Amino acid sequence: MKEHRIIKLSTMWSSETLRADTEKLINEKVKDGYEIVTVAFGVNMWWMPTSYVTIKK
């Protein structure tokens, strides 16, 4: 059975910081043996740039 997780990252500063943090997270999870299912960018209810990464193992 596959395990899925959804990870949320947010930043108050810039979308570039969020992009870099998301890229770093993705690379770490791939090294740990996870497969990246989806990556989505948007804003949360306080209009902060947010990314959602779905992973599975």
Biopython code that builds the backbone (N, CA, C, O; Angstrom):
import numpy as np
from Bio.PDB.StructureBuilder import StructureBuilder

atoms = [
    (1, "MET", "N", (0.847, -1.181, 0.000)),
    (1, "MET", "CA", (0.000, 0.000, 0.000)),
    (1, "MET", "C", (0.891, 1.242, 0.000)),
    (1, "MET", "O", (1.870, 1.313, 0.742)),
    (2, "LYS", "N", (0.548, 2.199, -0.822)),
    (2, "LYS", "CA", (1.322, 3.431, -0.922)),
    (2, "LYS", "C", (0.849, 4.453, 0.093)),
    (2, "LYS", "O", (-0.344, 4.580, 0.370)),
    (3, "GLU", "N", (1.810, 5.177, 0.638)),
    (3, "GLU", "CA", (1.509, 6.236, 1.608)),
    (3, "GLU", "C", (1.624, 7.581, 0.900)),
    (3, "GLU", "O", (2.641, 7.871, 0.271)),
    (4, "HIS", "N", (0.586, 8.399, 1.003)),
    (4, "HIS", "CA", (0.585, 9.743, 0.414)),
    (4, "HIS", "C", (0.627, 10.783, 1.524)),
    (4, "HIS", "O", (0.039, 10.591, 2.588)),
    (5, "ARG", "N", (1.321, 11.878, 1.272)),
    (5, "ARG", "CA", (1.362, 13.009, 2.200)),
    (5, "ARG", "C", (1.237, 14.293, 1.397)),
    (5, "ARG", "O", (1.716, 14.376, 0.266)),
    (6, "ILE", "N", (0.598, 15.284, 1.979)),
    (6, "ILE", "CA", (0.523, 16.613, 1.380)),
    (6, "ILE", "C", (1.249, 17.565, 2.317)),
    (6, "ILE", "O", (0.928, 17.653, 3.502)),
    (7, "ILE", "N", (2.227, 18.274, 1.777)),
    (7, "ILE", "CA", (3.038, 19.205, 2.553)),
    (7, "ILE", "C", (2.716, 20.614, 2.082)),
    (7, "ILE", "O", (2.671, 20.879, 0.880)),
    (8, "LYS", "N", (2.493, 21.518, 3.029)),
    (8, "LYS", "CA", (2.168, 22.913, 2.705)),
    (8, "LYS", "C", (3.310, 23.802, 3.173)),
    (8, "LYS", "O", (3.773, 23.685, 4.307)),
    (9, "LEU", "N", (3.760, 24.688, 2.300)),
    (9, "LEU", "CA", (4.768, 25.691, 2.637)),
    (9, "LEU", "C", (4.186, 27.067, 2.351)),
    (9, "LEU", "O", (3.506, 27.259, 1.343)),
    (10, "SER", "N", (4.449, 28.025, 3.235)),
    (10, "SER", "CA", (3.991, 29.406, 3.030)),
    (10, "SER", "C", (5.116, 30.365, 3.352)),
    (10, "SER", "O", (6.037, 30.033, 4.099)),
    (11, "THR", "N", (5.037, 31.555, 2.784)),
    (11, "THR", "CA", (6.009, 32.601, 3.087)),
    (11, "THR", "C", (5.297, 33.945, 3.090)),
    (11, "THR", "O", (4.313, 34.146, 2.378)),
    (12, "MET", "N", (5.804, 34.851, 3.896)),
    (12, "MET", "CA", (5.247, 36.209, 3.911)),
    (12, "MET", "C", (6.087, 37.153, 3.058)),
    (12, "MET", "O", (5.705, 38.305, 2.851)),
    (13, "TRP", "N", (7.228, 36.676, 2.560)),
    (13, "TRP", "CA", (8.187, 37.592, 1.937)),
    (13, "TRP", "C", (8.062, 37.661, 0.434)),
    (13, "TRP", "O", (7.757, 38.723, -0.108)),
    (14, "SER", "N", (8.290, 36.559, -0.255)),
    (14, "SER", "CA", (8.239, 36.644, -1.714)),
    (14, "SER", "C", (7.950, 35.282, -2.326)),
    (14, "SER", "O", (8.188, 34.242, -1.711)),
    (15, "SER", "N", (7.441, 35.310, -3.529)),
    (15, "SER", "CA", (7.185, 34.055, -4.229)),
    (15, "SER", "C", (8.500, 33.390, -4.631)),
    (15, "SER", "O", (8.544, 32.167, -4.768)),
    (16, "GLU", "N", (9.560, 34.151, -4.819)),
    (16, "GLU", "CA", (10.868, 33.582, -5.150)),
    (16, "GLU", "C", (11.405, 32.760, -3.972)),
    (16, "GLU", "O", (11.969, 31.684, -4.173)),
    (17, "THR", "N", (11.234, 33.257, -2.760)),
    (17, "THR", "CA", (11.633, 32.504, -1.568)),
    (17, "THR", "C", (10.829, 31.211, -1.473)),
    (17, "THR", "O", (11.380, 30.156, -1.161)),
    (18, "LEU", "N", (9.546, 31.291, -1.739)),
    (18, "LEU", "CA", (8.693, 30.108, -1.708)),
    (18, "LEU", "C", (9.136, 29.099, -2.760)),
    (18, "LEU", "O", (9.188, 27.900, -2.487)),
    (19, "ARG", "N", (9.451, 29.568, -3.944)),
    (19, "ARG", "CA", (9.903, 28.667, -5.007)),
    (19, "ARG", "C", (11.179, 27.943, -4.583)),
    (19, "ARG", "O", (11.289, 26.730, -4.759)),
    (20, "ALA", "N", (12.142, 28.676, -4.026)),
    (20, "ALA", "CA", (13.405, 28.076, -3.604)),
    (20, "ALA", "C", (13.183, 27.066, -2.473)),
    (20, "ALA", "O", (13.777, 25.987, -2.481)),
    (21, "ASP", "N", (12.332, 27.412, -1.502)),
    (21, "ASP", "CA", (12.036, 26.498, -0.398)),
    (21, "ASP", "C", (11.340, 25.235, -0.889)),
    (21, "ASP", "O", (11.620, 24.136, -0.409)),
    (22, "THR", "N", (10.435, 25.394, -1.845)),
    (22, "THR", "CA", (9.713, 24.255, -2.409)),
    (22, "THR", "C", (10.673, 23.349, -3.178)),
    (22, "THR", "O", (10.603, 22.125, -3.063)),
    (23, "GLU", "N", (11.557, 23.942, -3.951)),
    (23, "GLU", "CA", (12.544, 23.165, -4.699)),
    (23, "GLU", "C", (13.457, 22.382, -3.748)),
    (23, "GLU", "O", (13.762, 21.216, -3.997)),
    (24, "LYS", "N", (13.884, 23.014, -2.681)),
    (24, "LYS", "CA", (14.731, 22.355, -1.683)),
    (24, "LYS", "C", (13.984, 21.171, -1.046)),
    (24, "LYS", "O", (14.550, 20.088, -0.898)),
    (25, "LEU", "N", (12.727, 21.378, -0.675)),
    (25, "LEU", "CA", (11.914, 20.317, -0.088)),
    (25, "LEU", "C", (11.763, 19.145, -1.057)),
    (25, "LEU", "O", (11.904, 17.989, -0.657)),
    (26, "ILE", "N", (11.478, 19.432, -2.316)),
    (26, "ILE", "CA", (11.302, 18.381, -3.319)),
    (26, "ILE", "C", (12.577, 17.557, -3.457)),
    (26, "ILE", "O", (12.521, 16.328, -3.479)),
    (27, "ASN", "N", (13.719, 18.220, -3.550)),
    (27, "ASN", "CA", (14.987, 17.501, -3.684)),
    (27, "ASN", "C", (15.271, 16.627, -2.465)),
    (27, "ASN", "O", (15.769, 15.511, -2.613)),
    (28, "GLU", "N", (14.964, 17.115, -1.267)),
    (28, "GLU", "CA", (15.165, 16.323, -0.044)),
    (28, "GLU", "C", (14.273, 15.087, -0.039)),
    (28, "GLU", "O", (14.725, 13.992, 0.298)),
    (29, "LYS", "N", (13.010, 15.261, -0.413)),
    (29, "LYS", "CA", (12.071, 14.141, -0.392)),
    (29, "LYS", "C", (12.419, 13.089, -1.444)),
    (29, "LYS", "O", (12.263, 11.893, -1.196)),
    (30, "VAL", "N", (12.886, 13.519, -2.610)),
    (30, "VAL", "CA", (13.293, 12.567, -3.648)),
    (30, "VAL", "C", (14.497, 11.759, -3.158)),
    (30, "VAL", "O", (14.562, 10.551, -3.385)),
    (31, "LYS", "N", (15.441, 12.409, -2.494)),
    (31, "LYS", "CA", (16.602, 11.696, -1.943)),
    (31, "LYS", "C", (16.176, 10.690, -0.881)),
    (31, "LYS", "O", (16.828, 9.660, -0.708)),
    (32, "ASP", "N", (15.084, 10.979, -0.166)),
    (32, "ASP", "CA", (14.568, 10.078, 0.867)),
    (32, "ASP", "C", (13.727, 8.946, 0.279)),
    (32, "ASP", "O", (13.213, 8.112, 1.024)),
    (33, "GLY", "N", (13.581, 8.906, -1.042)),
    (33, "GLY", "CA", (12.859, 7.817, -1.685)),
    (33, "GLY", "C", (11.406, 8.088, -2.015)),
    (33, "GLY", "O", (10.689, 7.178, -2.433)),
    (34, "TYR", "N", (10.956, 9.318, -1.837)),
    (34, "TYR", "CA", (9.571, 9.656, -2.169)),
    (34, "TYR", "C", (9.447, 9.999, -3.642)),
    (34, "TYR", "O", (10.408, 10.434, -4.276)),
    (35, "GLU", "N", (8.262, 9.801, -4.171)),
    (35, "GLU", "CA", (7.931, 10.222, -5.532)),
    (35, "GLU", "C", (7.060, 11.464, -5.433)),
    (35, "GLU", "O", (6.125, 11.505, -4.633)),
    (36, "ILE", "N", (7.356, 12.475, -6.238)),
    (36, "ILE", "CA", (6.563, 13.701, -6.248)),
    (36, "ILE", "C", (5.353, 13.466, -7.152)),
    (36, "ILE", "O", (5.506, 13.112, -8.321)),
    (37, "VAL", "N", (4.159, 13.663, -6.611)),
    (37, "VAL", "CA", (2.929, 13.452, -7.367)),
    (37, "VAL", "C", (2.483, 14.771, -7.999)),
    (37, "VAL", "O", (2.270, 14.838, -9.210)),
    (38, "THR", "N", (2.341, 15.816, -7.185)),
    (38, "THR", "CA", (1.938, 17.129, -7.701)),
    (38, "THR", "C", (2.623, 18.229, -6.915)),
    (38, "THR", "O", (3.020, 18.048, -5.764)),
    (39, "VAL", "N", (2.751, 19.372, -7.565)),
    (39, "VAL", "CA", (3.203, 20.608, -6.922)),
    (39, "VAL", "C", (2.260, 21.705, -7.407)),
    (39, "VAL", "O", (2.081, 21.891, -8.610)),
    (40, "ALA", "N", (1.658, 22.430, -6.462)),
    (40, "ALA", "CA", (0.723, 23.497, -6.817)),
    (40, "ALA", "C", (1.081, 24.754, -6.033)),
    (40, "ALA", "O", (1.480, 24.680, -4.870)),
    (41, "PHE", "N", (0.936, 25.892, -6.671)),
    (41, "PHE", "CA", (1.191, 27.181, -6.034)),
    (41, "PHE", "C", (-0.096, 27.994, -6.010)),
    (41, "PHE", "O", (-0.907, 27.929, -6.934)),
    (42, "GLY", "N", (-0.266, 28.755, -4.945)),
    (42, "GLY", "CA", (-1.449, 29.600, -4.808)),
    (42, "GLY", "C", (-1.253, 30.540, -3.637)),
    (42, "GLY", "O", (-0.126, 30.900, -3.297)),
    (43, "VAL", "N", (-2.352, 30.934, -3.025)),
    (43, "VAL", "CA", (-2.303, 31.780, -1.833)),
    (43, "VAL", "C", (-3.213, 31.169, -0.781)),
    (43, "VAL", "O", (-4.175, 30.472, -1.105)),
    (44, "ASN", "N", (-2.897, 31.439, 0.495)),
    (44, "ASN", "CA", (-3.751, 30.936, 1.559)),
    (44, "ASN", "C", (-4.796, 31.988, 1.918)),
    (44, "ASN", "O", (-4.930, 32.993, 1.219)),
    (45, "MET", "N", (-5.531, 31.766, 2.997)),
    (45, "MET", "CA", (-6.626, 32.679, 3.328)),
    (45, "MET", "C", (-6.151, 34.066, 3.758)),
    (45, "MET", "O", (-6.953, 34.998, 3.818)),
    (46, "TRP", "N", (-4.852, 34.217, 4.061)),
    (46, "TRP", "CA", (-4.292, 35.531, 4.396)),
    (46, "TRP", "C", (-3.518, 36.122, 3.224)),
    (46, "TRP", "O", (-2.757, 37.074, 3.400)),
    (47, "TRP", "N", (-3.706, 35.565, 2.025)),
    (47, "TRP", "CA", (-3.083, 36.022, 0.791)),
    (47, "TRP", "C", (-1.561, 35.871, 0.798)),
    (47, "TRP", "O", (-0.852, 36.616, 0.122)),
    (48, "MET", "N", (-1.064, 34.888, 1.578)),
    (48, "MET", "CA", (0.367, 34.586, 1.585)),
    (48, "MET", "C", (0.662, 33.563, 0.488)),
    (48, "MET", "O", (-0.083, 32.593, 0.345)),
    (49, "PRO", "N", (1.733, 33.755, -0.292)),
    (49, "PRO", "CA", (2.106, 32.748, -1.286)),
    (49, "PRO", "C", (2.290, 31.386, -0.606)),
    (49, "PRO", "O", (2.960, 31.281, 0.421)),
    (50, "THR", "N", (1.690, 30.354, -1.190)),
    (50, "THR", "CA", (1.688, 29.029, -0.585)),
    (50, "THR", "C", (1.916, 27.977, -1.665)),
    (50, "THR", "O", (1.442, 28.115, -2.792)),
    (51, "SER", "N", (2.649, 26.921, -1.303)),
    (51, "SER", "CA", (2.791, 25.786, -2.210)),
    (51, "SER", "C", (2.311, 24.529, -1.506)),
    (51, "SER", "O", (2.420, 24.396, -0.287)),
    (52, "TYR", "N", (1.777, 23.611, -2.302)),
    (52, "TYR", "CA", (1.307, 22.330, -1.813)),
    (52, "TYR", "C", (2.020, 21.253, -2.615)),
    (52, "TYR", "O", (1.941, 21.234, -3.844)),
    (53, "VAL", "N", (2.714, 20.356, -1.923)),
    (53, "VAL", "CA", (3.462, 19.290, -2.572)),
    (53, "VAL", "C", (2.865, 17.964, -2.118)),
    (53, "VAL", "O", (2.799, 17.686, -0.920)),
    (54, "THR", "N", (2.428, 17.141, -3.078)),
    (54, "THR", "CA", (1.918, 15.810, -2.761)),
    (54, "THR", "C", (3.007, 14.805, -3.087)),
    (54, "THR", "O", (3.546, 14.789, -4.194)),
    (55, "ILE", "N", (3.331, 13.951, -2.091)),
    (55, "ILE", "CA", (4.363, 12.950, -2.274)),
    (55, "ILE", "C", (3.805, 11.576, -1.936)),
    (55, "ILE", "O", (2.805, 11.466, -1.225)),
    (56, "LYS", "N", (4.452, 10.518, -2.446)),
    (56, "LYS", "CA", (4.064, 9.157, -2.090)),
    (56, "LYS", "C", (5.300, 8.296, -1.992)),
    (56, "LYS", "O", (6.333, 8.568, -2.605)),
    (57, "LYS", "N", (5.162, 7.246, -1.201)),
    (57, "LYS", "CA", (6.266, 6.297, -1.034)),
    (57, "LYS", "C", (5.721, 4.896, -1.126)),
    (57, "LYS", "O", (6.477, 3.931, -1.014)),
]
sb = StructureBuilder()
sb.init_structure("model")
sb.init_model(0)
sb.init_chain("A")
sb.init_seg("    ")
for serial, (resi, resn, name, xyz) in enumerate(atoms, 1):
    if name == "N":
        sb.init_residue(resn, " ", resi, " ")
    sb.init_atom(name, np.array(xyz, "f"), 0.0, 1.0, " ", f" {name:<3s}", serial, name[0])
structure = sb.get_structure()
